[in-house]
Amino acid sequence: MSANSPPPLPGSGNPNSSDGLWCPTKRLWPIHPHRLDDELLSSWLVRMAHGNGMKLQSFTTLTLGRGANLWNRDVDRSATDGLLVALSKQTGSTVEELRGGLLSAYEGSVFERHNPVGNSTWIMPLGIYHRTRRAFGMQFCPSCLFFDPAPYFRRRWRLSLTTVCDVHGTLMHDRCPGCGAPVIFFRNDLGHRRDYQLGAITLCWQCGFDLVRAAAYSPPAPDSMSLVAMRSIATFLDMGWWFCGDEALHYAHLYFEVLRLLLVVLSSSRGHGLLKYIEDTAGMSRLSGVVLSRRPFESRPLVDRHWLLACVLWLLDDWPRRFLRTCKSVGGTRSWFARDMDVLPWWFDRELKAHLDRTHYSPSSAEVASVAAHLERVGVPVAKASIARVLGVKDIVAASHFAVERLRPWELSASNYAQIDLRICEQLRGLQVGSPRWLTVKRNHALFQVLKETGWRPERVLELQVADASIWHRAAQGGVPLSPRVHGLLLSYLRDVRAKLLPPDGESAMFIGYRSGGIKMNNLRRILGSLLKSL
């Protein structure tokens, strides 16, 4: 093989390669430029192909083999280690240098976890369909492309929070100004067999407009500090830590999580008042002039993203004073923000709990348990009302939980059962005799009567079958004999109530629901809870 011959054809490489990609000899391509500052892997591949005088698809086939379909997926998001190793062997670039061109490099700084096969926070989707792109996921700064000795596309241009160029301070573009098509710089040589000029990475693939000729707009902002914050975010994305007001955050993604949460809230229905207040106070007007639609922030047009981001950065300036003052002016509460995130970042939630938490005080479970123990010692029935009187509050969530979970039916005192009987009788007086509700309340009355007379655990009572009513003694089955009073209760229930509850065919459980099967422990706890709450 001569020194000037191209790399060997697919299939002639190392047969023992374990990465699944065809790798030729370790001989480097004649032109093998290294990645430029913050350059995307896809942009570097295009420059590599054109630098060697080849179209992109031909270069990809010779380098990686005919089965390497890089351009029908987001290679900057999903490139594997095997692909990077294969490229490293033929270009002289290290695997770590090539990995720096992937969007996963932002893991741990901009977002906590990167998803190589799905959507990730802050990364704009491309809307891939074969080799076309239907979404506007690739931005550009025309000034950067104009002044670049070799134009290339940056990694930070794929982030939805990059709306202002960190170098020139101008507004970014997310589509061709000539025809409005998405930026797909690798498609420029497709369909051009003779008239395509290699190296024209800045041309629009659809209309041929040169992106370096796009207008450089001055970005609108409510004040200079918001604009500085926008440029700082784009400049120091890889810093790993961040700050908000006087708060220094050791993990930058904690700041960006709050930033995105506020963007979600401002674009939701409950945040319209807050957004309008920011617009009026900061003098920030909408660039698009239309009402926001419901969609992820990463999929919004550039003008909407820039406007929302400017409003949020204005809100976070002078943290936490301006934020708290603004939320209080529009009646904002902690629940506005807590409903969209399971666990709020500590530095943000600390201020919400201290100043915007409007939930009423409710004693803890430990406090309620202590009061209940005291009431039992002095002989007072333990119920939600009696616990509330001792604690001096009305709303006791823990007391309701305590009443249902801790105060079990077999632990109720004779006084408790007497009050339950009284409450059930009050319910019956307000119901039509023979109605489904009247029948279920009568069933509850019989159920609690059996619990009171037998002292059995509720699981055992709920396991009773219709046939058990005819058994006077159950000692042969290891049970306690049914007393004549319990036997009479069950026979009366079967005759007057259960038959009218219309049980399904074949249902043998003693205590059933209306037109349904036997009731379970959850049903019993709910019934007991509703009765205890009213005591």
N, C-alpha and C positions, 0 to 999 in steps of 0.2 A: 504494500500500500504506500503510495507516495505521500510526501509530507503535506501536500496541499489538498489531499482528498478529504471529502466530508466525513463526518463520523459514520461508523458502520450502520447498516440498516437494522431495523428492529429484529430481535431474535438472535443477533450475533453477540450479545453482551454476555455477562456472567450468568451462567445458568443456575448458579447457586444463590442468586440474590434472593433475600428473604422478605423484601419489602413489597413484592408484588408488582414492581415497576421495572421496565427494561432499562438497564444502565449500561451504556457503552464503556469503552476503555476510559481510563482516568485522564486521557488527553483533553485539555481545555479547548473551548471554542476560541477561534482567533480573536474575537472581540468579546470581552467579558467584564463589563463595567460593574462596579460594586453598587449596592443600594445607596441612594442619596439620603439626605437627612429626612427621616420620617416618611420615606417612600413606601407605598403599598407594594406588596409582592406582585400583584397583577400589573402594575405600572412598570415595575422593573423587568418583568418578563417581556412586555411589549418592546421596551428599549433594547433589551438583549437581542430579540429577534431582528428588529430593524437595524441594529448595529452590525449584525452579521449579514445584512443584505437579503434577508428572507422574510416572507410573510409569516404572520404569527402561527397559523395552523401548520405550516410546513415545519417551522422550527419546533413546535410542540411535538409533532409526530417523530421527528428525528431524535429529539432529546429524550422523550419519555415513552415512545412507542405508539402504535395506532390505537391502542385501547385507552389511552389517557385522555378522557374528555374533560378537560379543565374548564372550558368556557360555557358549559351548560349548568354550572353551579357557581356559588360564591366562593372562589378560591381563596380570597382574603379572610374568609371566615372559617373554612373547612379544610384547608391544606393539611395533609397528614405528615408525620415525621418521615415516612418513606419517600414522599414527594420531595421534601426538603433535602434529604440525603442524596437523592438522584440529581437534583439541581446543583448541590454543593460539589459533587464529584466532577462536574463539567464546567463550572464557572469560577472556581477558586474561592467562592464565598463560603464562610462557615455556616453551619446549620443554625447557630445562634444568631448570626447576622441576618439570615433569611427569615427566621422566626420573628425578628423585630418588625417585619413588614406585615404581620398578621394582626387582626383585630383582637385576638386573644391576649396580646401583650398588655391590654388595658385591665386584665383581670387583677383584682386586688387594689386597684387605684380608682378607676372610674366605676366599675361594678365588681361585685364579690365573686360571681361565677359566670363563666363564658359558656354559651351553648353553641357548639359548632354546627349543629344540624337544625336549629330552630331560632326563634327570635331571642335576642338579648337586649337588656335595658340599654338605652342610648344609641344602639347601633341601628342605623336606618336600613330597612329592607330594600332589596333591589327588585323584587317582584319578578323573579326569573321565570321565563318561559322559553325553553330551548336555549337559543343564544341571544335572545332579546331581553330587555329589561323594561318592565311595565311601570315600576315605581321609580321615584326620584331619589334614589339612595346614594348618588355620587355627586358631591358638591365641588365647586372650584372657585378660586379667586383669579380673575383675569389678570390682575397685576402680577401675581406670583408667576403665572404661566408666561407672561410677557417678559419679565426680567430674568427668568431661569435661563442659564446657558443651554441646558438641555431640559425642556419642559417635562414635568412629571406630576403625578397626582399623589397627594399626601394622605397618610393614614388618618389624621384627625379630621379630614374632610368627610369621612364616613360617619361621624358622630352627630347626633341630632342637636346637641348643645353647642356645636360650632356654627354660629350664624354670622360671626364677624371674623375677618382675617386677622390673625394675631400679629402679622408683620406690617400690613398696610392700613389696618383699621377700617377697611371697606366692607360693605355688605357682601356676603357670599352669593353665589348663584347655584341653583339646584337643577337647572334645565337650560337647553339651548335658547338664547334670546331670539334666534332667527325663526325657529319653527316650534319651539316648546317641547322638543323631544328630550327624553332622559339622556344623560351623558353616558355613552357606552364606547369608550375610547378604543377598546380592542376590536371593535367591529369595522373599523375604518378600511381595512384591506379586504373585507369579504365582498365578493362580487365585482372586484376590480382586477381584471387579469393584466391589463396593459397600462391603463391610464392612472394607476395609483402611485403616488410618490411616497416611498418609505420614510418614516420619521414624522409623518403628519399626525401626531398623537392629539393635537389640539383641535382638529377638525370635527365638526358634528357629523356623525355617521349617516344622518338622514338627509340633511340639506347642504352639508359642506361648509357651513358658517364657521369661521375661525374663532374659537372661544377667547382668544387673547384680545379680540376686538370688542368684547362685551363691556358695557358701561360699568364704571367703578362708582357705586353709589355710596354716599355717606350714610351710615346706619343711624336711624332715629333712636333716641334714648331719652328717658325722663330727666336724667342728669348725667354729669360727667362720671360720677362714681359707678353708675350702672354700666357705662361703656367700658370703664377700666376693668370692672369685674368680668365682663364678657371676654375681653382680650386676655385677661389673666388666666381664665379657665382654659382657653385654647392653648396658651403658652406653656402652662405648668401642669398639664394633665398627668404626666408621668411622675410627679413629685412624690406621690405616695402618702402625703399628709396634707391637711388643708386647715383653714381657719374660717371662722364666722364671727365678726365683731372681735371681742376679746377672747373668744373661745378657740383654743388650738386643738385640733382633732388629729390624733395619731394615725387614724385610718381614713383616707380621703373618701372612700366609698360611703362612709357614714354621712358625710356632707351631701354627696350626690343623691343618696337615697331620699333625704329630706327635700332636696331641690326638685326631684321628680314628683314626690308626693304633693308638693305645693302646686306644681304644674297640673296635676290631675285634679286637685280640688278647685283651682281657678277655672278650669274648663268644664266643670260639672255644674248642674243646676243649683246646688246649694252654695256654690262659690260665686254666683253671678253678682250678688251684692258686694262681696269683697272685691271682685274684679272691677266693678263700676266705681267703687270708692278709690281704688288705686289709680284708675284712669283719670278721675276728676281731680284728685289731689296732686298726682305727679305730672299731669298734663300729657299722658301717654295715650295717643289715639291709635286705633286699629289700622294697620297698613292695608289689609284686604277689604275692610269695610263691610264684612259679612259676619253673620252670627256663627259662632264656632259649632261645628258638628261633632258628634261623638265618635272619636277615633283615637288610637294611641298617639302619644306625642311624637314618636319616631316616624309616624306615617303622615304627619301634617306637612303642608307646604312651608317653605322657608319663611314667608312673611308672617304666618301665624306662629311659628316656632320662635322667631325673633321677638315678636311682640309679647308673647307669654313669658319668655325668658327674661325680658327686660322688666316686666312687672314683678316677677318673683325676686329678681336680684335687688330691685328697689325696695321690696318688702323686707329682705334680709339685711339690708344695710343698717348699721348702728344696732346690730343685734344685742339684746332682744327688745329694746325699747320701742322701735318703730313697729315691729311686728305685733307686739302686745297692744300698743295704742290703736293700731288699725283694726285688729280683731275685735277689741272692745267697742269700737265705734260702730261696727256693723252687727254686733251680737254674736260674734264667732265663739265657739266653744271647743273644748278638746275633742268632743265626739265628731266634729267635722272632719278631723284629720285621722282619728283612731280607726274609723270604719274602713279605711282603704289600706291599712297596714296592720298585720297581726301584732308585730312588736315594733314600736316606734324607737328610733335611735335615742339613746339616753340623754344626749345633750339637748335634744329638741323636746322630748317628753318631760324633762325636768321643769322647763318653763311652762309647759301646758298644764301640768298638774298644779303648779304653784299659783297660776294666775287665771287659767281658763277652764278649770275643772268645776262644773256646776252640779255635780252629783251630790245628793244629800248624804249626810253622815249616817251610816248604818253600822251598828255594833258588829263586831267580828263573831265568828262561831265560838271562839273561846269565851268571850264575854257572855254570850247567850247561854252556853253550857254552865257557866258559873252561877248565873241567875237561876237557871232551872234547878240546879242542885239545891240552892237556897230555898226555893219554893217547895221542893219536895220535903226538906227538913222541917219546915214550919207547917206542912200540911195543906198548902194552897195548891189547887189544880194547876198543872203546868200547861199553859196554852200561850198563843201569841199575844193575846190581850194582857194576860197577867205579866208576861215578860216585858211588854211595852210599858206597863205602869211602873215597874221597878226601875227601868232604864230611863224613863222620862222622854221617850221618843215614840213616833207613830210608825214610821216606815222601817220595818226590821226584816230585811231579806233573809238574814241568817236565822231569824226565829222561825220563819216558814220552813226553811230547809231543816232546821233542828226538829220541828214538830213532826215532819213527815219521815225523816230518816232515823232520828234518834229515839223519839217517843213512839215505840212500836205498839201495835194493838194489844199484845199480850202483857205489856207493861202498864197499860192504862189502869187507873184506880177506879174504884166503884163510883167515886164522884165524877170522874171523866165520862164513864159510861152513862151515868144519869144525865149529864149535860148533852151527850150525843143523842140519847133517846129524846130529850126535849127538843133539840134542834131538828131531828127527823120528823117529829110530830108537827112542828111548825111548817116544815116544807110540805107535808102531806095536806095540810089545811088549805094551802094555796093552789092545789093541783086538782084537775078533774079526775074523778074516780075512774079507773080503768084505762087511762091514757098511758102511752109508753113511759113517760117520765114518772107518773104515779107508780107504775109497776116496778121500775128500777129502784125508786126510793123505798118501796116496801121490801124489795129484795135486800137492800142495804140494811134495813131494820132487822130482818131475819138473820142476816150474816153476822151483825154485831151482837145480836142476842146469843147466837151459838158460840161466838168467841168468848163472850162474858161467862156463859154457863159452864163451858168445858175447860176454859183456860188453856186450850191448845194453841200451838203456834199457827199463824194464818196459813202457812203452806199446807198444813195438814187439813185444815178446814176446807181449803179450796180444792183439795184432792177428793173430797167426798163425792160419791156417785149416788144416783137416784136409788139404786138398790140398797144402799146403806141405811135408808130410812126404815126399812123393814127389819133391821137387825137390832135386837135389844142388847145383845152382848157381843163384844168383839175381842174377848180375851184370847180366843183361839187364833186370832190374827195378830196378836201382840199388842192390841190397842186397849184403851180404857172403855169400859162399858158405857153406852149412851144412857143418860138418865131419862126417866119418864118425861121430864119437862123438855129436854132437848129433842126427844123423839116426837113429842107433840108439836114442837115448833117446826120441825122439818116436815111433818105430815101436813100441817096447816099451810106452810109455804108452798109445798108441791100442789096442793089443791087450789089455793086461791091466787097464787102469783105465777109460779113457774109455767104452768100450763098456758097462761095468757101471754107470756113473753114470746110465744111462738118459736120454740127451739127448732133448729134444723133437724132433719131426719137423722136418726142414729146418734144424736148428741146425748151422752149419758152423764155429763157433769151436773152436780147438784145446783151450783150457783152459776147462772149464765147471764149474758147480755140480751138486749132486745133483738130478736131474730139473729142471734150469733151464738158462738160457742162459749165455753167456760171462761170466766174472768181470771186474770192472772194477778201476780203480786203488784205489778205496776198499776193495774186498775185499782186495787185495794189501797195502795199508797195515795193515789190521786184522790180517791173518795175520802179517805181519812184526812188528808191535807185540807180539802175544801171544808170539811166539818170543823176542824180545829181552828182554821183561820176565822171562822165566824163566832167562836166562843169568846 
